[in-house]
Amino acid sequence: MMVREPEESLYFGEKLLGRGVSRNEALASEHRDEFFAVADCIAFNDPAVKSYLSGKAVNLDGRQSTV
């Protein structure tokens, strides 16, 4: 995981995500450790995210449908 400048995001400017913050602002945030803890939990435990990040076909097994 890394923190990058908001302009580098594919979602830069999307209103749904709220205001982007600079890399320095994000790293200085009092919520930084909690953010990385949640991100790590998702990356290590969600089968779709885990398979995608490891370069494999996206595995949806074990995910619940929202429909």
Distance bins in CASP14 RR format, pairs under 12 A and 6 or more apart:
PFRMAT RR
TARGET T0000
AUTHOR 0000-0000-0000
RMODE 2
METHOD distances of the structure
MODEL  1
1 26 0 0 0 0 0 1 0 0 0 0 0
1 27 0 0 0 0 0 1 0 0 0 0 0
1 32 0 0 0 0 0 1 0 0 0 0 0
1 35 0 0 0 0 1 0 0 0 0 0 0
1 36 1 0 0 1 0 0 0 0 0 0 0
1 37 0 0 0 0 0 1 0 0 0 0 0
1 38 0 0 0 0 0 1 0 0 0 0 0
1 39 1 0 1 0 0 0 0 0 0 0 0
1 40 1 0 0 1 0 0 0 0 0 0 0
1 41 0 0 0 0 0 1 0 0 0 0 0
1 42 0 0 0 0 0 1 0 0 0 0 0
1 43 1 0 0 1 0 0 0 0 0 0 0
1 44 0 0 0 0 0 1 0 0 0 0 0
1 49 0 0 0 0 0 1 0 0 0 0 0
1 53 0 0 0 0 1 0 0 0 0 0 0
2 8 0 0 0 0 0 1 0 0 0 0 0
2 9 0 0 0 0 0 1 0 0 0 0 0
2 23 0 0 0 0 1 0 0 0 0 0 0
2 26 0 0 0 0 0 1 0 0 0 0 0
2 27 0 0 0 0 0 1 0 0 0 0 0
2 36 0 0 0 0 0 1 0 0 0 0 0
2 39 0 0 0 0 0 1 0 0 0 0 0
3 9 0 0 0 0 0 1 0 0 0 0 0
3 20 0 0 0 0 0 1 0 0 0 0 0
3 21 0 0 0 0 1 0 0 0 0 0 0
3 22 0 0 0 0 1 0 0 0 0 0 0
3 23 1 0 1 0 0 0 0 0 0 0 0
3 24 0 0 0 0 1 0 0 0 0 0 0
3 25 0 0 0 0 1 0 0 0 0 0 0
3 26 1 0 1 0 0 0 0 0 0 0 0
3 27 1 0 1 0 0 0 0 0 0 0 0
3 28 0 0 0 0 0 1 0 0 0 0 0
3 29 0 0 0 0 1 0 0 0 0 0 0
3 32 0 0 0 0 1 0 0 0 0 0 0
3 35 0 0 0 0 1 0 0 0 0 0 0
3 36 0 0 0 0 1 0 0 0 0 0 0
3 39 0 0 0 0 0 1 0 0 0 0 0
4 10 0 0 0 0 0 1 0 0 0 0 0
4 11 0 0 0 0 0 1 0 0 0 0 0
4 12 0 0 0 0 0 1 0 0 0 0 0
4 20 0 0 0 0 0 1 0 0 0 0 0
4 21 0 0 0 0 0 1 0 0 0 0 0
4 22 0 0 0 0 1 0 0 0 0 0 0
4 23 1 0 0 1 0 0 0 0 0 0 0
4 24 0 0 0 0 0 1 0 0 0 0 0
4 26 0 0 0 0 1 0 0 0 0 0 0
4 27 0 0 0 0 0 1 0 0 0 0 0
5 12 0 0 0 0 1 0 0 0 0 0 0
5 20 0 0 0 0 1 0 0 0 0 0 0
5 21 0 0 0 0 1 0 0 0 0 0 0
5 22 1 0 0 1 0 0 0 0 0 0 0
5 23 1 0 1 0 0 0 0 0 0 0 0
5 24 0 0 0 0 1 0 0 0 0 0 0
5 25 0 0 0 0 0 1 0 0 0 0 0
5 26 0 0 0 0 1 0 0 0 0 0 0
5 27 0 0 0 0 0 1 0 0 0 0 0
6 12 1 0 1 0 0 0 0 0 0 0 0
6 13 1 0 0 1 0 0 0 0 0 0 0
6 14 0 0 0 0 0 1 0 0 0 0 0
6 17 0 0 0 0 1 0 0 0 0 0 0
6 18 0 0 0 0 0 1 0 0 0 0 0
6 19 0 0 0 0 1 0 0 0 0 0 0
6 20 1 0 1 0 0 0 0 0 0 0 0
6 21 1 0 0 1 0 0 0 0 0 0 0
6 22 1 0 0 1 0 0 0 0 0 0 0
6 23 0 0 0 0 1 0 0 0 0 0 0
6 24 0 0 0 0 0 1 0 0 0 0 0
6 25 0 0 0 0 1 0 0 0 0 0 0
6 26 0 0 0 0 1 0 0 0 0 0 0
7 13 0 0 0 0 1 0 0 0 0 0 0
7 20 0 0 0 0 1 0 0 0 0 0 0
7 21 0 0 0 0 0 1 0 0 0 0 0
7 22 0 0 0 0 1 0 0 0 0 0 0
7 23 0 0 0 0 0 1 0 0 0 0 0
8 20 0 0 0 0 0 1 0 0 0 0 0
8 22 0 0 0 0 0 1 0 0 0 0 0
8 23 0 0 0 0 1 0 0 0 0 0 0
9 17 0 0 0 0 1 0 0 0 0 0 0
9 18 0 0 0 0 0 1 0 0 0 0 0
9 20 0 0 0 0 1 0 0 0 0 0 0
9 21 0 0 0 0 0 1 0 0 0 0 0
9 23 0 0 0 0 0 1 0 0 0 0 0
9 26 0 0 0 0 0 1 0 0 0 0 0
10 17 0 0 0 0 0 1 0 0 0 0 0
11 17 1 0 1 0 0 0 0 0 0 0 0
11 18 0 0 0 0 1 0 0 0 0 0 0
11 20 0 0 0 0 1 0 0 0 0 0 0
12 18 0 0 0 0 0 1 0 0 0 0 0
12 19 0 0 0 0 0 1 0 0 0 0 0
12 20 1 0 0 1 0 0 0 0 0 0 0
12 21 0 0 0 0 0 1 0 0 0 0 0
13 19 0 0 0 0 1 0 0 0 0 0 0
13 20 1 0 0 1 0 0 0 0 0 0 0
14 20 0 0 0 0 1 0 0 0 0 0 0
19 25 0 0 0 0 0 1 0 0 0 0 0
19 26 0 0 0 0 0 1 0 0 0 0 0
20 26 0 0 0 0 1 0 0 0 0 0 0
20 29 0 0 0 0 0 1 0 0 0 0 0
21 27 0 0 0 0 1 0 0 0 0 0 0
21 28 0 0 0 0 1 0 0 0 0 0 0
21 29 1 0 0 1 0 0 0 0 0 0 0
21 31 0 0 0 0 0 1 0 0 0 0 0
21 32 0 0 0 0 0 1 0 0 0 0 0
21 35 0 0 0 0 0 1 0 0 0 0 0
22 28 0 0 0 0 1 0 0 0 0 0 0
22 29 0 0 0 0 0 1 0 0 0 0 0
23 29 0 0 0 0 0 1 0 0 0 0 0
23 32 0 0 0 0 0 1 0 0 0 0 0
24 32 0 0 0 0 0 1 0 0 0 0 0
25 31 0 0 0 0 0 1 0 0 0 0 0
25 32 0 0 0 0 0 1 0 0 0 0 0
26 32 1 0 0 1 0 0 0 0 0 0 0
26 33 0 0 0 0 0 1 0 0 0 0 0
26 35 0 0 0 0 1 0 0 0 0 0 0
26 36 0 0 0 0 0 1 0 0 0 0 0
26 39 0 0 0 0 0 1 0 0 0 0 0
27 33 0 0 0 0 0 1 0 0 0 0 0
27 35 0 0 0 0 0 1 0 0 0 0 0
27 36 0 0 0 0 0 1 0 0 0 0 0
29 35 1 0 0 1 0 0 0 0 0 0 0
29 36 0 0 0 0 0 1 0 0 0 0 0
31 37 0 0 0 0 0 1 0 0 0 0 0
31 38 0 0 0 0 1 0 0 0 0 0 0
31 39 0 0 0 0 0 1 0 0 0 0 0
32 38 0 0 0 0 0 1 0 0 0 0 0
32 39 0 0 0 0 0 1 0 0 0 0 0
33 39 0 0 0 0 0 1 0 0 0 0 0
33 40 0 0 0 0 0 1 0 0 0 0 0
34 40 0 0 0 0 0 1 0 0 0 0 0
34 41 0 0 0 0 0 1 0 0 0 0 0
35 41 0 0 0 0 0 1 0 0 0 0 0
35 42 0 0 0 0 0 1 0 0 0 0 0
36 42 0 0 0 0 0 1 0 0 0 0 0
36 43 0 0 0 0 0 1 0 0 0 0 0
36 44 0 0 0 0 0 1 0 0 0 0 0
37 43 0 0 0 0 0 1 0 0 0 0 0
37 44 0 0 0 0 0 1 0 0 0 0 0
38 44 0 0 0 0 0 1 0 0 0 0 0
38 45 0 0 0 0 0 1 0 0 0 0 0
38 46 0 0 0 0 0 1 0 0 0 0 0
38 49 0 0 0 0 0 1 0 0 0 0 0
39 45 0 0 0 0 0 1 0 0 0 0 0
39 46 0 0 0 0 0 1 0 0 0 0 0
39 49 0 0 0 0 1 0 0 0 0 0 0
39 53 0 0 0 0 0 1 0 0 0 0 0
40 46 0 0 0 0 0 1 0 0 0 0 0
40 49 0 0 0 0 0 1 0 0 0 0 0
40 50 0 0 0 0 0 1 0 0 0 0 0
40 53 0 0 0 0 0 1 0 0 0 0 0
41 49 0 0 0 0 0 1 0 0 0 0 0
41 50 0 0 0 0 0 1 0 0 0 0 0
42 48 0 0 0 0 1 0 0 0 0 0 0
42 49 1 0 1 0 0 0 0 0 0 0 0
42 50 0 0 0 0 1 0 0 0 0 0 0
42 52 0 0 0 0 0 1 0 0 0 0 0
42 53 0 0 0 0 1 0 0 0 0 0 0
42 63 0 0 0 0 0 1 0 0 0 0 0
43 49 1 0 1 0 0 0 0 0 0 0 0
43 50 1 0 0 1 0 0 0 0 0 0 0
43 51 0 0 0 0 0 1 0 0 0 0 0
43 52 0 0 0 0 1 0 0 0 0 0 0
43 53 1 0 0 1 0 0 0 0 0 0 0
43 54 0 0 0 0 1 0 0 0 0 0 0
44 50 1 0 0 1 0 0 0 0 0 0 0
44 51 0 0 0 0 0 1 0 0 0 0 0
44 53 0 0 0 0 1 0 0 0 0 0 0
44 54 0 0 0 0 0 1 0 0 0 0 0
45 51 0 0 0 0 0 1 0 0 0 0 0
45 53 0 0 0 0 0 1 0 0 0 0 0
45 62 0 0 0 0 0 1 0 0 0 0 0
45 63 0 0 0 0 0 1 0 0 0 0 0
46 52 0 0 0 0 1 0 0 0 0 0 0
46 53 0 0 0 0 1 0 0 0 0 0 0
46 58 0 0 0 0 0 1 0 0 0 0 0
46 59 0 0 0 0 1 0 0 0 0 0 0
46 60 0 0 0 0 1 0 0 0 0 0 0
46 61 0 0 0 0 0 1 0 0 0 0 0
46 62 0 0 0 0 1 0 0 0 0 0 0
46 63 1 0 0 1 0 0 0 0 0 0 0
46 64 0 0 0 0 0 1 0 0 0 0 0
47 53 0 0 0 0 0 1 0 0 0 0 0
47 54 0 0 0 0 0 1 0 0 0 0 0
47 56 0 0 0 0 0 1 0 0 0 0 0
47 57 0 0 0 0 0 1 0 0 0 0 0
47 58 0 0 0 0 1 0 0 0 0 0 0
47 59 1 0 1 0 0 0 0 0 0 0 0
47 60 1 0 0 1 0 0 0 0 0 0 0
47 61 1 0 1 0 0 0 0 0 0 0 0
47 62 1 0 1 0 0 0 0 0 0 0 0
47 63 1 0 0 1 0 0 0 0 0 0 0
47 64 0 0 0 0 0 1 0 0 0 0 0
48 54 0 0 0 0 0 1 0 0 0 0 0
48 55 0 0 0 0 0 1 0 0 0 0 0
48 56 0 0 0 0 0 1 0 0 0 0 0
48 57 0 0 0 0 0 1 0 0 0 0 0
48 58 1 0 1 0 0 0 0 0 0 0 0
48 59 1 0 0 1 0 0 0 0 0 0 0
48 60 1 0 1 0 0 0 0 0 0 0 0
48 61 0 0 0 0 1 0 0 0 0 0 0
48 62 0 0 0 0 1 0 0 0 0 0 0
48 63 1 0 0 1 0 0 0 0 0 0 0
48 64 0 0 0 0 0 1 0 0 0 0 0
49 55 0 0 0 0 0 1 0 0 0 0 0
49 56 0 0 0 0 0 1 0 0 0 0 0
49 58 0 0 0 0 1 0 0 0 0 0 0
49 59 0 0 0 0 1 0 0 0 0 0 0
49 60 0 0 0 0 0 1 0 0 0 0 0
49 63 0 0 0 0 1 0 0 0 0 0 0
50 56 0 0 0 0 1 0 0 0 0 0 0
50 57 0 0 0 0 0 1 0 0 0 0 0
50 58 0 0 0 0 1 0 0 0 0 0 0
50 59 1 0 0 1 0 0 0 0 0 0 0
50 60 0 0 0 0 0 1 0 0 0 0 0
50 61 0 0 0 0 0 1 0 0 0 0 0
50 62 0 0 0 0 0 1 0 0 0 0 0
50 63 0 0 0 0 0 1 0 0 0 0 0
51 57 1 0 0 1 0 0 0 0 0 0 0
51 58 1 0 1 0 0 0 0 0 0 0 0
51 59 1 1 0 0 0 0 0 0 0 0 0
51 60 0 0 0 0 1 0 0 0 0 0 0
51 61 0 0 0 0 1 0 0 0 0 0 0
51 62 0 0 0 0 0 1 0 0 0 0 0
51 63 0 0 0 0 0 1 0 0 0 0 0
52 58 1 0 1 0 0 0 0 0 0 0 0
52 59 0 0 0 0 1 0 0 0 0 0 0
52 60 0 0 0 0 0 1 0 0 0 0 0
53 59 0 0 0 0 0 1 0 0 0 0 0
60 66 0 0 0 0 0 1 0 0 0 0 0
END
